[in-house]
Amino acid sequence: MKKYDAIVIGMGPAGMAVSAMGSAMGLDILAVEERKVGGECLNVGCIPSKALLKASEVNFTAHDMGQFGIDSQCNMNTDTSQSLEVVREKVGKINNKKLMKTFEKVELLLNEGPAEFVDKHTIKINGKNYKAKKIFIATGTEPVIPPIPGIEKLNDDQILTNLNIFNLEKIPGEMTVMGGGAIGTEMAQAFSRLGSKVTIVQMGDHLLPAGDGDAGAVLKEMFEKEGIKVYNSTKIEKIEEKDGLIYTYTDKGTFTGEKLLVATGRKPFLEKLKLDNAGIAYNKQGIIVDRNLRTNKRHIYAIGDCNGLALLSHAAMHQGMLALMNAINPTPFKLKRNKYYVPWSVFTKPEVAQVGMKELEAREKGLKIEVIKRDFASYGRTVADGHPEGFIKVITTKRGKILGVTIVGETASEIIHEWILAIQKGLTMFDIMMMQHSFPTIAMLNKMVAEDWMMGKLKSPWIGKIARFFI
């Protein structure tokens, strides 16, 4: 039996990173993918959702040209029936021969069944065994359907998750969204802007419960302006289907929809692996790993969503890179995953992005912090663009050490990166202020909020006395 340098189980973002980098280094790699290369991110997650959001943005803008002084001089009854088909076509173009060429040096077992462990060095696929010196598990997660009474009676056409929502043939006239996280908010706005009547029902105190409460409030205000109904802190009591409609009964009323989108969380995709055969430790959150991304079997790594650390595609890619680098590093000086900050972004309008500590988190820890906040409406560029909603909020120490940043607004997902690097490299508010930013970019707001921090320092009476003395 051939023994590979490495076996990669799962070809989502994490597995793709290991396979591409490892094969480029000359390693003999066997990659196993039960479904499609690209995993959920490319096929039923990040990429199709962004394509749908872009389609919905175009449709929304077409109906809102008056804010720019443009009269269409025509009936703007747009037809959105082909939007989902276009999304599928775009995903198909990405998942093609050019993508597969990246893995031409990888031995790929595609659609040959799930991998299961035989022992700590051997896996079995479709009755055949394969061995490797190193094994990387990157099987991802799957949607959780909560045990709400009645939900089990809905058929696959009525209950939606990210796995089947992009297969819809038409935009539903009415939709209930269960969950106010990234998937729930993005899809709620996309379908609303394409013509659905959307209601969001969730248990969290605010939209994007993992984020800043002020950010959730801005998003709720914008959603309600667009006609999306938002019910936070709401308990769902039961689900019922009657006459082709789905009734969602809650402690704040009953809501109806043709479809029910469930976006209430995810769970690790582990059952088929038979981890016990290899003695690999795991729990409900996922496969247990150390700071080097190793399992309790030192030659086996668990990367991406399956370890439950950060359910984000970019985190999965980064973990894949770190794990491979650690696997080929013979020294005890490994790359620790906790040394690298994990940001997240939600691509609603306005966008929301976050890195480091949130304000509430810092206060609960009893840290002495300063909160510097600047509204997008204070800057001419965002007002001119017609996107004045949102803010930048920076959590710092008195000396200007940056602990966390929340951004809500246009291009938040882009301008957050300056803050990620600053936190990771220990830069301060002074460093951000002293970096010249091209004007009038939206990123100039980063410099402006740092200037606000400095202006607060300059208001100190003793600073004024020193300045007058030297003048």
Secondary structure, 3 states (H helix, E strand, C coil): CCEEEEEEECCCHHHHHHHHHHHHCCCCEEEEECCCCCHHHHHHCHHHHHHHHHHHHHHHHHCCHHHHCCCCCCCCCCCCCCHHHHHHHHHHHHCCHHHHHCCCCCEEEECCCCEEEEECCEEEECCEEEEEEEEEECCCEEECCCCCCCHHHCCCCCEECCCCHHHCCCCCCEEEEECCCHHHHHHHHHHHHCCCEEEEECCCCCCCCCCCHHHHHHHHHHHHHCCCEEECCCCEEEEEEECCEEEEEECCEEEEECEEEECCCEEECCHHHCHHHHCCCEECCEECCCCCCECCCCCEEECHHHHCCCCCHHHHHHHHHHHHHHHCCCCCCCCCHHHCCCCEEECCCCEEEEEECCHHHHHHCCCCCEEEEEEHHHCHHHHHHCCCCCEEEEEECCCCEEEEEEEEECCHHHHCHHHHHHHHCCCEHHHHHHCCCCCCCCCHHHHHHHHHHHHHHHCCHHHHHHHHHHC
